[in-house]
Amino acid sequence: MKSIFKAVALITFFTIITRFLGFVFRVYLSREIGAEALGIFQVALSVFMVLVTFVASGLPLVISKISARLTTNGQVKEERAMVTTALIIGVITASITCLIVLLFRNLLGYIFTDERCIILLIILLPAVIFNAIYSTFRGYLWGHSNYFGLCIAELFEQIVRIIICVIMLAGAITIMDGAITASVSLTIACALSAIFVTILYFVYGGKLSKPRGYTCELLKTSTPITSVRLASSLIQPIIAIIIPLRLVASGLTSSEAMSLFGIAMGMTLPFLFIPSALIGSLGMALVPDLSSASVQQDTKHVKNRISQSIIITTFISCFFVPLYMGAGENIGIFFYDNALSGQLLVCSAWIMIPIGITSITSAILNALGYELKSMKNYIIGSILMLLGIWLLPQFIGIHSVIISMGVCMTISSILNIRMISKVTSTKVEIVKQLMIMLAISLPVASLTSFITSILNNFLPLFINLAISCSIGGFFFLALCQMFGILDILQFVKNYIQKHSNNSIMKRIKKLIKKLKIRFNNKKI
């Protein structure tokens, strides 16, 4: 079995690059097209993501599992037939879905608060078909544990989208021009990434052959997974529809409501999902690892992986909390020139913890074959979230999104952990560590805020953030070391011992030895 840590390292490396480019692009986009256009695009995008989930969410996972099984048994021809069958199913389903949307597009006017969202959704429809093609070949690469190919394809799509959008925005004049440009660039990027991953499929030895024998298996296996993810993804467009409606009902204009929605979902939320770059990598590598261990009935391995993954996820999520609490407002001003986005970031920093735990526990349940249980837990939390965003806007405005989402993720994470403990008999103990890290976060947040407020008078904002967040991060790690949350020194020691035969490590040791000799000579 390949080391999960090597897979996580590779995925994380590319994910960080891809997410960083995406984050920078979102900052650029928000500055270029403004909060209102970003809000309109965000609403259309949320519906588009539901369509993509419907046609291309269950197939990649199923294809990867079947592909891995057929490859192990040396059934190359059968694997090619299976991939071809999946491709046909995906393209036909996507085409029918797009046709239905086009035929009943007038009904969308009763759903969207702003009818301009319909135009953007129609522009995005071809990308649904391109995603069906992309997901098929992505599943093949995943089944062959070709994480490098997967990561390169995602990075390619991000780069293409950025280049196209930057070029096209040069001619944008009105608010709608900017929103249309964002939609067109995404569609073109999806088309090119579908072509790119198709080329990768053939480069890595894949071929298409006569489809036979796998239609029923693919549909039967992927339908429950698609249903689970579709139910989860439906929450986003519902939020995108309800929040502007409720804000308008509280006394705001449609334009003001869209602007606030764009700030919350398009500016603040991306920061809250930064830890997901690491957590998502862990979850992606964890699925085949746990699935294999479960098949082999390696209970000890499964329990260790579950405990380690949840603890690591909690630490990663908690690390960012005091930094956002202390420097959130300056972050919003620096990246978006928008103080409100920073203020929302300060208030919402805590929800990164339940978001992270929900993400990793859902991946664990999926790997163990409990997708329906995971969906049930998410739906319970989502019902409470929908109640919150319907009732609270008239009292706390856009802050209702934060409170409601936090409640949803907290309930879902607790239910997921209980389910994991029940089905695997794993005692997940994170309450003590979580309480200590939250207690550590308070003084670190105060220190970060204090340093930021002082440096505001002397240094540019970028240098201010770099210094204050670096100091805050250092003290968080130091306090975690002090209170036994993690042993950084022991980790470094083990790493050096493990790689003591490495040529680079030998050179470093030799350099340290020379420095010691020179220091001792000078001292003498």
Order of alpha helices (4+ residues) and beta strands (2+ residues): alpha-alpha-alpha-alpha-alpha-alpha-alpha-alpha-alpha-alpha-alpha-alpha-alpha-alpha-alpha-alpha-alpha-alpha-alpha-alpha-alpha
